[in-house]
Amino acid sequence: MFFNTPYLLLALSTALTAIHLKLIWRSGHHGQFLEAALICWAATWFLVWRNHQNLKFESNPVPSALGSCCIAWVLLRSLGISEYDSFLRFAPIVSGIGVALLASGFALKQYWRALLVLAWMAIPTTTLLTQFDISPLTADVSGSLLWYSGFRVIQDGVLLHMPTGSVEVYPGCSGIQLIWQHLLLGCLFVILFPIGLIRSLIVPLAGMLIAFLTNAIRVALMAILVAQNQREAFDYWHLGTGSLIFSMISVALFGFLCYFLLEQADRAAETDEVQA
């Protein structure tokens, strides 16, 4: 059918992607939501491109009509968006289902990985993360790091008291955002690169642990700077470029872990082929 010609589907998918990202930008959410959307859309396009030779483009009027309704709803709804709306989280998965129905009818199984990635954006991240306050745990680990490093420190809930100063670990400094980012990256990695069940479980768990420990070290460093009355250095590592440096270190460590596990999976696959 005309609706499932590859070039039309490519143009339609490109337009839907661009519209969604433009709406997020216009809504003022230039931070983590836009970052997550860019990562998820890129992963989706990569998955489709990698499997495009195996995709079956065959549809019929019923799924084509349903797919057209999904896309029409997204386009019409987009016309009234000028600020943040929960629609922005559901638009990608609805768009993906609509394009998949146009392309291959009800044979959506071949797109399950791509649709799963798009569905990730429907998770209300901000609301969900507010339900988890790990500040006491972060303060506990940071205090332990300071204590075993030879510093005199007393932990009182989310407060770290040192002889010459104290810091309070607020929820925003607990590392929950970085942990969520690593969980997203870990889940995307195992979706993009199947590496076996055990390794697939290790990746997101290890990613969250790396993020948590890296942030705990940053909090311990800020406690030392407060105790030494180095306000400028504290601001640098708290809100300035220094906070980004710790995030980069965390992502780099996580990347090395993913590379190592991917290499292990490739070697295991080669060994299995030789033995077969």
MARMIFI-535416 format. One line per 4 residues: number of its first residue (from 1); for each residue x, y, z of N, C-alpha, C. Coordinates in Angstrom, 1 decimal, padded with zeros to 4 digits, m for minus. Example, Ala and Ser with C-alpha at 12.3 -4.5 7.8 and 13.67 -1.06 7.14 Angstrom:
BEGIN
1) 013.2,m005.7,007.8,012.3,m004.5,007.8,013.2,m003.3,007.8 ~ 012.8,m002.2,007.1,013.7,m001.1,007.1,012.9,000.0,007.9
//
This chain:
BEGIN
1) 000.8,m001.2,000.0,000.0,000.0,000.0,000.9,001.3,000.0 ~ 000.3,002.4,m000.4,001.0,003.6,m000.5,001.5,004.1,000.9 ~ 000.7,003.8,001.9,001.0,004.3,003.3,002.3,003.7,003.8 ~ 002.6,002.4,003.4,003.8,001.8,004.0,005.0,001.8,003.0
5) 005.1,002.7,002.1,006.3,002.8,001.3,007.4,003.4,002.2 ~ 008.6,002.8,002.1,009.7,003.2,003.0,010.0,004.6,003.1 ~ 010.0,005.3,001.9,010.4,006.8,001.9,009.3,007.6,002.6 ~ 008.1,007.2,002.5,007.0,008.0,003.2,007.1,007.7,004.7
9) 007.4,006.5,005.1,007.5,006.2,006.5,008.7,006.9,007.1 ~ 009.8,007.0,006.3,011.0,007.7,006.8,010.7,009.2,007.0 ~ 010.0,009.8,006.0,009.7,011.2,006.2,008.7,011.4,007.3 ~ 007.8,010.6,007.5,006.8,010.7,008.5,007.5,010.6,009.9
13) 008.3,009.6,010.0,009.0,009.3,011.3,009.9,010.5,011.7 ~ 010.6,011.0,010.6,011.5,012.2,010.9,010.7,013.4,011.3 ~ 009.6,013.6,010.7,008.7,014.8,011.1,008.2,014.6,012.5 ~ 007.8,013.4,012.9,007.3,013.2,014.2,008.4,013.4,015.3
17) 009.6,012.9,015.0,010.7,013.1,015.9,011.0,014.5,016.1 ~ 011.1,015.3,015.0,011.4,016.7,015.0,010.4,017.5,015.8 ~ 009.1,017.2,015.6,008.0,017.9,016.2,008.1,017.7,017.7 ~ 008.3,016.4,018.2,008.4,016.1,019.6,009.5,016.9,020.3
21) 010.7,016.9,019.7,011.8,017.6,020.3,011.6,019.1,020.3 ~ 011.0,019.6,019.2,010.7,021.0,019.2,009.7,021.4,020.2 ~ 008.7,020.6,020.5,007.8,020.9,021.5,008.4,020.9,022.9 ~ 009.3,019.9,023.1,010.0,019.9,024.4,010.8,021.2,024.6
25) 011.5,021.6,023.5,012.4,022.8,023.6,011.5,024.0,023.8 ~ 010.4,024.1,023.2,009.5,025.3,023.3,008.8,025.3,024.7 ~ 008.6,024.1,025.3,008.0,024.1,026.6,008.9,024.6,027.7 ~ 010.2,024.8,027.4,011.2,025.2,028.4,011.9,024.1,029.1
29) 011.6,022.9,028.8,012.2,021.7,029.5,013.5,021.4,028.7 ~ 014.5,022.2,028.9,015.8,022.0,028.1,016.7,021.1,028.8 ~ 016.3,020.6,030.0,017.2,019.9,030.8,017.2,018.4,030.6 ~ 016.9,017.6,031.7,017.0,016.2,031.6,015.9,015.5,030.7
33) 014.7,016.1,030.6,013.7,015.5,029.8,014.2,015.6,028.3 ~ 014.7,016.7,027.9,015.2,016.9,026.5,016.4,015.9,026.3 ~ 017.2,015.8,027.3,018.4,014.9,027.2,017.9,013.5,027.0 ~ 017.0,013.1,027.9,016.4,011.7,027.8,015.7,011.5,026.4
37) 015.0,012.5,026.0,014.3,012.3,024.7,015.2,012.1,023.5 ~ 016.3,012.9,023.5,017.3,012.8,022.5,017.9,011.4,022.5 ~ 018.3,010.9,023.7,018.9,009.6,023.8,017.9,008.5,023.3 ~ 016.7,008.6,023.8,015.7,007.6,023.4,015.4,007.6,021.9
41) 015.2,008.8,021.3,014.9,008.9,019.9,016.1,008.3,019.1 ~ 017.4,008.7,019.5,018.6,008.2,018.8,018.6,006.7,018.9 ~ 018.3,006.1,020.1,018.4,004.6,020.2,017.3,004.0,019.4 ~ 016.1,004.6,019.3,015.0,004.1,018.5,015.4,004.0,017.0
45) 016.0,005.2,016.5,016.4,005.2,015.1,017.5,004.2,014.8 ~ 018.4,004.0,015.8,019.5,003.0,015.6,018.9,001.6,015.5 ~ 018.0,001.3,016.4,017.4,000.0,016.4,016.7,m000.3,015.0 ~ 015.9,000.6,014.6,015.2,000.4,013.3,016.2,000.3,012.1
49) 017.2,001.2,012.1,018.2,001.2,011.0,018.9,m000.2,011.1 ~ 019.3,m000.7,012.2,020.0,m001.9,012.3,019.2,m003.1,011.8 ~ 017.9,m003.1,012.0,017.1,m004.2,011.6,016.3,m004.0,010.3 ~ 016.5,m002.9,009.6,015.6,m002.5,008.5,015.6,m003.5,007.4
53) 016.7,m004.3,007.2,016.6,m005.3,006.2,015.8,m006.5,006.5 ~ 015.5,m006.7,007.8,014.7,m007.8,008.2,013.2,m007.4,008.5 ~ 012.9,m006.1,008.3,011.5,m005.7,008.6,010.6,m006.1,007.4 ~ 009.4,m006.5,007.7,008.4,m006.8,006.7,007.4,m005.7,006.6
57) 007.3,m005.1,005.5,006.4,m004.0,005.2,005.2,m004.5,004.5 ~ 004.2,m004.9,005.3,002.9,m005.3,004.8,001.8,m005.0,005.7 ~ 000.8,m004.3,005.2,m000.3,m003.8,006.1,m001.6,m004.0,005.4 ~ m002.7,m003.6,006.0,m004.0,m003.7,005.4,m004.8,m002.6,005.9
61) m006.0,m002.4,005.4,m006.8,m001.2,005.8,m007.0,m000.9,007.3 ~ m007.3,m002.0,008.0,m007.6,m001.8,009.4,m006.5,m001.3,010.2 ~ m005.3,m001.9,010.2,m004.2,m001.3,011.0,m003.7,000.0,010.4 ~ m003.8,000.2,009.1,m003.5,001.5,008.5,m004.4,002.6,009.0
65) m005.7,002.3,009.2,m006.6,003.3,009.7,m006.3,003.6,011.1 ~ m006.0,002.6,011.9,m005.6,002.8,013.3,m004.3,003.6,013.5 ~ m003.4,003.3,012.6,m002.1,004.0,012.6,m002.3,005.5,012.2 ~ m003.1,005.7,011.2,m003.4,007.1,010.8,m004.1,007.9,011.9
69) m005.0,007.2,012.6,m005.6,007.9,013.8,m004.6,008.3,014.9 ~ m003.7,007.4,015.2,m002.7,007.7,016.2,m001.9,008.9,015.8 ~ m001.4,008.9,014.5,m000.6,010.0,014.1,m001.4,011.3,014.0 ~ m002.6,011.2,013.5,m003.5,012.4,013.4,m003.7,013.0,014.8
73) m003.9,012.1,015.8,m004.1,012.6,017.2,m002.9,013.3,017.7 ~ m001.7,012.8,017.4,m000.4,013.4,017.8,m000.3,014.8,017.1 ~ m000.5,014.8,015.8,m000.3,016.1,015.1,m001.3,017.1,015.6 ~ m002.6,016.8,015.7,m003.6,017.7,016.2,m003.3,018.2,017.6
77) m003.0,017.3,018.4,m002.7,017.6,019.8,m001.5,018.5,019.9 ~ m000.5,018.4,019.0,000.7,019.2,019.0,000.4,020.6,018.7 ~ m000.6,020.9,018.0,m001.0,022.3,017.6,m001.3,023.1,018.9 ~ m001.8,022.5,019.9,m002.1,023.3,021.1,m001.1,023.3,022.2
81) 000.1,022.9,022.0,001.1,022.8,023.0,002.0,024.0,022.9 ~ 002.1,024.8,024.0,003.0,025.9,024.1,003.8,025.9,025.4 ~ 003.5,025.0,026.3,004.2,024.8,027.5,004.2,023.3,027.9 ~ 004.8,022.9,029.0,004.9,021.5,029.3,003.6,020.9,029.5
85) 003.4,019.7,028.9,002.1,019.0,029.0,002.5,017.5,029.1 ~ 001.7,016.7,029.8,002.0,015.3,029.9,001.9,014.6,028.6 ~ 001.2,015.2,027.6,001.1,014.7,026.3,002.5,014.5,025.7 ~ 003.5,015.3,026.1,004.9,015.2,025.5,005.5,013.8,025.9
89) 005.1,013.2,027.0,005.6,012.0,027.4,005.0,010.8,026.7 ~ 003.7,010.9,026.3,003.0,009.9,025.6,003.1,010.0,024.1 ~ 003.4,011.1,023.6,003.5,011.3,022.1,004.4,010.3,021.4 ~ 005.7,010.1,021.9,006.6,009.2,021.2,006.0,007.8,021.1
93) 005.5,007.2,022.1,005.0,005.8,022.0,003.8,005.7,021.1 ~ 002.9,006.7,021.2,001.7,006.7,020.3,002.2,006.9,018.8 ~ 003.2,007.8,018.6,003.7,008.0,017.3,004.4,006.7,016.8 ~ 005.1,006.0,017.6,005.8,004.8,017.2,004.8,003.7,016.9
97) 003.8,003.6,017.7,002.8,002.6,017.3,002.1,002.9,016.0 ~ 001.8,004.2,015.8,001.1,004.6,014.6,001.9,004.3,013.4 ~ 003.2,004.6,013.4,004.1,004.3,012.3,004.2,002.8,012.1 ~ 004.4,002.1,013.1,004.5,000.6,013.0,003.3,000.0,012.4
101) 002.1,000.5,012.8,000.8,m000.1,012.2,000.8,000.3,010.7 ~ 001.2,001.5,010.4,001.2,001.8,008.9,002.2,000.9,008.2 ~ 003.3,000.7,008.8,004.4,m000.1,008.1,004.1,m001.6,008.0 ~ 003.7,m002.2,009.1,003.6,m003.6,009.1,002.4,m004.2,009.7
105) 001.3,m003.4,009.8,000.1,m003.9,010.3,000.2,m004.3,011.8 ~ m000.4,m005.4,012.1,m000.4,m005.8,013.5,000.8,m006.6,013.9 ~ 001.7,m006.7,013.0,003.0,m007.5,013.2,004.0,m006.5,014.0 ~ 003.6,m006.1,015.2,004.4,m005.2,016.0,005.5,m005.8,016.7
109) 005.6,m007.1,016.7,006.6,m007.8,017.5,008.0,m007.4,017.0 ~ 008.1,m007.2,015.7,009.4,m006.9,015.1,009.9,m005.5,015.6 ~ 009.0,m004.7,016.2,009.4,m003.4,016.6,009.5,m003.3,018.1 ~ 009.4,m004.4,018.8,009.2,m004.3,020.3,010.3,m003.6,021.0
113) 011.5,m003.8,020.6,012.6,m003.1,021.2,012.5,m001.5,021.1 ~ 012.2,m001.1,019.8,012.1,000.3,019.6,010.9,000.9,020.3 ~ 009.8,000.2,020.4,008.6,000.7,021.1,008.9,000.7,022.6 ~ 009.7,m000.2,023.1,010.0,m000.2,024.5,010.8,001.0,024.9
117) 011.8,001.4,024.0,012.6,002.6,024.2,011.7,003.8,024.2 ~ 010.8,003.9,023.3,009.9,005.1,023.2,009.0,005.1,024.5 ~ 008.6,004.0,024.9,007.7,003.9,026.1,008.4,004.4,027.4 ~ 009.7,004.3,027.4,010.5,004.8,028.5,010.2,006.3,028.8
121) 010.0,007.1,027.7,009.7,008.5,027.9,008.4,008.8,028.6 ~ 007.5,007.8,028.6,006.2,008.0,029.2,006.3,008.0,030.7 ~ 007.4,007.5,031.3,007.6,007.5,032.7,007.6,008.9,033.3 ~ 006.8,009.2,034.2,006.9,010.6,034.8,008.0,010.7,035.8
125) 009.2,011.0,035.2,010.4,011.0,036.0,010.4,011.9,037.2 ~ 010.0,013.2,037.0,010.0,014.1,038.1,009.2,013.7,039.2 ~ 008.0,013.3,038.9,007.0,012.8,040.0,007.6,011.5,040.6 ~ 008.1,010.6,039.9,008.6,009.4,040.4,009.8,009.6,041.3
129) 010.7,010.4,040.9,011.9,010.6,041.7,011.7,011.3,043.0 ~ 010.6,012.1,043.1,010.3,012.8,044.3,009.8,011.9,045.4 ~ 009.4,010.6,045.0,009.0,009.6,046.0,010.1,008.9,046.6 ~ 011.4,009.2,046.1,012.5,008.5,046.7,013.5,009.6,047.3
133) 013.7,009.5,048.5,014.7,010.4,049.2,015.8,009.6,049.8 ~ 016.9,009.6,049.1,018.1,008.8,049.5,019.1,009.7,050.2 ~ 018.7,010.9,050.6,019.7,011.8,051.2,020.3,011.2,052.4 ~ 019.5,010.5,053.4,020.2,009.9,054.5,021.2,008.9,054.2
137) 020.9,008.1,053.1,021.9,007.1,052.7,023.1,007.7,052.1 ~ 022.9,008.7,051.3,024.1,009.4,050.7,024.9,010.0,051.8 ~ 024.3,010.7,052.8,025.0,011.3,053.9,025.8,010.2,054.7 ~ 025.2,009.1,054.9,025.8,008.0,055.7,027.0,007.5,054.9
141) 027.0,007.3,053.6,028.1,006.8,052.9,029.2,007.8,052.8 ~ 028.8,009.1,052.6,029.8,010.2,052.5,030.5,010.3,053.9 ~ 029.7,010.2,055.0,030.3,010.3,056.3,031.3,009.2,056.5 ~ 030.9,008.0,056.1,031.8,006.8,056.3,033.1,007.0,055.5
145) 033.0,007.6,054.3,034.2,007.8,053.5,035.1,008.8,054.2 ~ 034.5,009.9,054.7,035.3,010.9,055.5,036.0,010.3,056.7 ~ 035.2,009.5,057.4,035.7,008.9,058.7,036.9,007.9,058.4 ~ 036.7,007.1,057.4,037.8,006.1,057.1,039.0,006.8,056.4
149) 038.8,008.0,055.9,039.9,008.8,055.4,040.6,009.6,056.4 ~ 040.2,009.5,057.6,040.9,010.2,058.7,040.3,011.5,059.2 ~ 039.1,011.9,058.7,038.5,013.2,059.1,037.6,012.9,060.2 ~ 037.5,013.9,061.1,036.6,013.9,062.3,035.2,014.3,061.8
153) 034.3,013.5,061.7,033.0,013.8,061.2,031.9,013.1,062.0 ~ 030.8,013.8,062.2,029.6,013.2,062.9,028.4,013.4,062.0 ~ 027.7,012.3,061.7,026.5,012.3,060.9,025.3,012.4,061.8 ~ 024.5,013.3,061.4,023.2,013.5,062.1,022.1,013.6,061.1
157) 021.5,012.4,060.7,020.6,012.4,059.6,021.2,012.8,058.3 ~ 020.8,013.9,057.7,021.3,014.4,056.5,022.4,015.4,056.7 ~ 022.8,015.6,057.9,023.8,016.6,058.3,025.2,015.9,058.5 ~ 026.2,016.5,058.0,027.6,016.0,058.2,028.3,017.1,059.0
161) 028.6,016.9,060.2,029.3,017.9,061.1,030.8,017.6,061.2 ~ 031.6,018.6,060.8,033.0,018.5,061.0,033.4,019.6,062.0 ~ 034.6,019.6,062.6,035.0,020.5,063.6,034.8,022.0,063.2 ~ 035.0,022.3,061.9,035.0,023.7,061.4,033.9,024.0,060.4
165) 032.9,023.1,060.3,031.8,023.4,059.4,030.9,022.2,059.2 ~ 029.7,022.4,058.7,028.7,021.4,058.4,028.1,021.5,057.1 ~ 027.7,020.4,056.5,026.9,020.4,055.3,025.6,019.6,055.4 ~ 024.6,020.0,054.7,023.4,019.3,054.7,023.2,018.7,053.3
169) 022.8,017.4,053.2,022.6,016.7,052.0,021.1,016.8,051.6 ~ 020.8,017.7,050.7,019.5,017.9,050.2,019.1,016.8,049.2 ~ 017.8,016.6,049.0,017.4,015.6,048.0,018.0,015.8,046.6 ~ 018.2,017.1,046.2,018.8,017.4,044.9,020.2,017.0,044.8
173) 020.9,016.9,046.0,022.3,016.6,046.0,022.5,015.1,046.3 ~ 021.5,014.3,046.5,021.6,012.9,046.9,022.1,012.0,045.8 ~ 022.0,012.5,044.6,022.5,011.7,043.4,021.4,010.9,042.7 ~ 020.1,011.1,043.1,019.0,010.3,042.5,018.9,010.6,041.0
177) 019.1,011.9,040.6,019.0,012.2,039.2,020.1,011.4,038.4 ~ 021.3,011.4,038.9,022.4,010.7,038.2,022.2,009.2,038.2 ~ 021.6,008.7,039.3,021.3,007.3,039.3,020.2,006.9,038.3 ~ 019.2,007.8,038.2,018.2,007.5,037.2,018.8,007.6,035.7
181) 019.7,008.5,035.5,020.3,008.7,034.2,021.1,007.4,033.9 ~ 021.8,006.8,034.9,022.6,005.6,034.6,021.6,004.4,034.4 ~ 020.5,004.4,035.1,019.5,003.3,034.9,019.0,003.4,033.5 ~ 018.7,004.6,033.0,018.2,004.7,031.6,019.3,004.2,030.6
185) 020.5,004.7,030.8,021.6,004.3,029.9,021.8,002.8,030.0 ~ 021.7,002.2,031.2,021.9,000.8,031.3,020.9,000.0,030.6 ~ 019.6,000.4,030.8,018.5,m000.3,030.1,018.6,m000.2,028.6 ~ 018.9,001.0,028.1,019.1,001.2,026.7,020.2,000.3,026.1
189) 021.3,000.2,026.9,022.4,m000.6,026.5,022.1,m002.1,026.3 ~ 021.3,m002.6,027.3,021.0,m004.0,027.2,019.9,m004.3,026.1 ~ 019.1,m003.2,025.8,018.2,m003.4,024.7,018.9,m003.3,023.3 ~ 019.9,m002.4,023.2,020.6,m002.2,022.0,021.5,m003.4,021.7
193) 022.2,m003.9,022.8,023.2,m004.9,022.6,022.9,m006.1,023.6 ~ 022.1,m007.1,023.1,021.8,m008.3,023.9,023.1,m009.0,024.3 ~ 023.4,m009.1,025.6,024.7,m009.6,026.1,024.4,m010.8,027.1 ~ 023.3,m011.3,027.1,023.0,m012.4,028.0,022.3,m012.0,029.3
197) 021.6,m012.9,029.9,020.7,m012.5,031.0,021.5,m012.0,032.2 ~ 022.6,m012.7,032.6,023.4,m012.3,033.8,024.0,m010.9,033.5 ~ 024.7,m010.7,032.4,025.3,m009.4,032.1,024.3,m008.3,032.0 ~ 023.1,m008.6,031.5,022.0,m007.6,031.3,021.5,m007.2,032.7
201) 021.6,m008.1,033.7,021.2,m007.7,035.0,022.3,m006.9,035.7 ~ 023.5,m007.2,035.4,024.6,m006.5,036.0,024.7,m005.0,035.6 ~ 024.5,m004.8,034.3,024.7,m003.4,033.8,023.9,m002.3,034.5 ~ 022.5,m002.4,034.5,021.8,m001.3,035.2,022.1,m001.2,036.7
205) 022.3,m002.4,037.4,022.6,m002.4,038.8,024.0,m001.7,039.1 ~ 024.9,m002.1,038.3,026.3,m001.6,038.4,026.3,m000.1,038.1 ~ 025.5,000.3,037.1,025.4,001.7,036.7,024.9,002.6,037.8 ~ 023.8,002.1,038.5,023.3,002.8,039.6,024.3,002.9,040.8
209) 025.0,001.8,041.0,026.0,001.8,042.1,027.1,002.8,041.8 ~ 027.6,002.8,040.6,028.6,003.8,040.2,028.2,005.2,040.4 ~ 027.0,005.5,040.0,026.4,006.8,040.1,026.3,007.2,041.6 ~ 025.8,006.3,042.4,025.7,006.6,043.8,027.0,006.9,044.5
213) 028.0,006.0,044.3,029.3,006.2,044.9,030.0,007.4,044.4 ~ 029.9,007.7,043.1,030.6,008.9,042.6,030.0,010.2,043.2 ~ 028.7,010.2,043.4,028.1,011.4,044.0,028.4,011.4,045.5 ~ 028.5,010.3,046.2,028.9,010.3,047.6,030.3,010.8,047.8
217) 031.2,010.5,046.9,032.5,011.1,046.9,032.5,012.6,046.7 ~ 031.6,013.1,045.8,031.5,014.5,045.6,030.9,015.2,046.9 ~ 030.0,014.6,047.5,029.4,015.2,048.8,030.5,015.2,049.8 ~ 031.3,014.2,049.9,032.4,014.2,050.9,033.4,015.3,050.6
221) 033.7,015.5,049.3,034.6,016.6,049.0,034.1,017.9,049.4 ~ 032.8,018.1,049.1,032.2,019.4,049.5,032.2,019.6,051.0 ~ 032.0,018.6,051.8,032.1,018.7,053.2,033.5,019.1,053.7 ~ 034.5,018.6,053.0,035.9,019.0,053.3,036.1,020.5,053.0
225) 035.6,020.9,051.8,035.8,022.3,051.4,035.1,023.3,052.3 ~ 033.9,022.9,052.8,033.2,023.7,053.8,034.0,023.8,055.1 ~ 034.5,022.7,055.5,035.3,022.6,056.8,036.6,023.5,056.6 ~ 037.1,023.6,055.4,038.3,024.4,055.2,038.0,025.9,054.8
229) 036.7,026.2,054.8,036.2,027.6,054.5,036.6,028.0,053.1 ~ 036.5,027.1,052.1,036.8,027.4,050.7,035.5,027.5,050.0 ~ 034.9,028.7,050.1,033.6,028.9,049.6,033.6,028.8,048.0 ~ 034.5,029.4,047.4,034.6,029.4,045.9,034.7,028.0,045.4
233) 035.6,027.3,046.0,035.8,025.9,045.6,034.5,025.1,045.8 ~ 033.9,025.3,046.9,032.6,024.6,047.2,031.6,024.9,046.1 ~ 031.4,026.2,045.8,030.4,026.6,044.7,030.8,025.9,043.4 ~ 032.1,025.8,043.1,032.5,025.2,041.9,032.1,023.7,041.8
237) 032.4,023.0,042.9,032.1,021.6,042.9,030.6,021.3,043.1 ~ 029.9,022.3,043.7,028.5,022.1,044.0,027.6,022.3,042.8 ~ 027.7,023.5,042.3,026.8,024.0,041.2,027.5,024.3,039.9 ~ 028.8,024.4,040.0,029.6,024.9,038.8,030.0,023.7,037.9
241) 031.1,023.9,037.2,031.6,022.9,036.3,032.0,021.6,037.0 ~ 032.4,021.8,038.3,032.9,020.6,039.0,031.8,019.5,039.1 ~ 030.6,019.9,039.3,029.5,018.9,039.4,029.4,018.1,038.1 ~ 029.6,018.8,037.0,029.6,018.1,035.7,030.8,017.2,035.5
245) 031.9,017.6,036.1,033.1,016.7,036.0,032.8,015.4,036.7 ~ 032.2,015.4,037.8,031.9,014.1,038.5,030.9,013.3,037.7 ~ 029.9,014.0,037.1,029.0,013.3,036.2,029.7,012.6,035.0 ~ 030.6,013.3,034.4,031.4,012.8,033.3,032.3,011.6,033.8
249) 032.9,011.7,035.0,033.6,010.6,035.5,032.7,009.3,035.7 ~ 031.6,009.6,036.2,030.6,008.5,036.5,030.2,007.8,035.2 ~ 029.9,008.6,034.2,029.5,008.1,032.9,030.6,007.3,032.2 ~ 031.8,007.9,032.3,033.0,007.2,031.7,033.3,005.9,032.4
253) 033.2,005.8,033.7,033.4,004.5,034.4,032.3,003.5,033.9 ~ 031.1,004.0,033.8,030.0,003.1,033.4,030.2,002.7,031.9 ~ 030.7,003.6,031.1,031.0,003.2,029.7,032.1,002.1,029.6 ~ 033.1,002.2,030.4,034.2,001.2,030.4,033.6,m000.1,030.9
257) 032.7,m000.1,031.8,032.1,m001.4,032.3,031.3,m002.0,031.2 ~ 030.5,m001.2,030.5,029.6,m001.7,029.4,030.5,m002.2,028.3 ~ 031.6,m001.5,028.0,032.5,m002.0,026.9,033.1,m003.4,027.3 ~ 033.5,m003.5,028.6,034.1,m004.7,029.1,033.1,m005.9,028.9
261) 031.9,m005.7,029.4,030.9,m006.7,029.3,030.5,m007.1,027.9 ~ 030.5,m006.1,027.0,030.2,m006.3,025.6,031.3,m007.2,025.0 ~ 032.6,m006.9,025.3,033.7,m007.6,024.8,033.6,m009.1,025.3 ~ 033.3,m009.2,026.6,033.1,m010.6,027.1,032.0,m011.4,026.4
265) 030.9,m010.7,026.1,029.8,m011.4,025.4,030.2,m011.8,024.0 ~ 031.0,m010.9,023.3,031.5,m011.2,022.0,032.4,m012.4,022.0 ~ 033.3,m012.4,023.0,034.3,m013.6,023.1,033.5,m014.9,023.4 ~ 032.5,m014.8,024.2,031.7,m016.0,024.5,031.0,m016.5,023.3
269) 030.5,m015.5,022.5,029.7,m015.9,021.3,030.7,m016.6,020.3 ~ 031.9,m016.0,020.2,032.9,m016.6,019.2,033.3,m018.0,019.7 ~ 033.5,m018.2,021.0,033.8,m019.5,021.5,032.7,m020.5,021.2 ~ 031.5,m020.1,021.4,030.4,m021.0,021.1,030.3,m021.4,019.7
273) 030.6,m020.5,018.8,030.6,m020.7,017.3,031.7,m021.7,017.0 ~ 032.9,m021.6,017.6,034.0,m022.5,017.3,033.7,m023.9,017.8 ~ 033.1,m024.0,019.0,032.8,m025.3,019.6,031.7,m025.9,018.7 ~ 030.8,m025.1,018.2,029.7,m025.7,017.3,030.2,m026.2,016.0
//
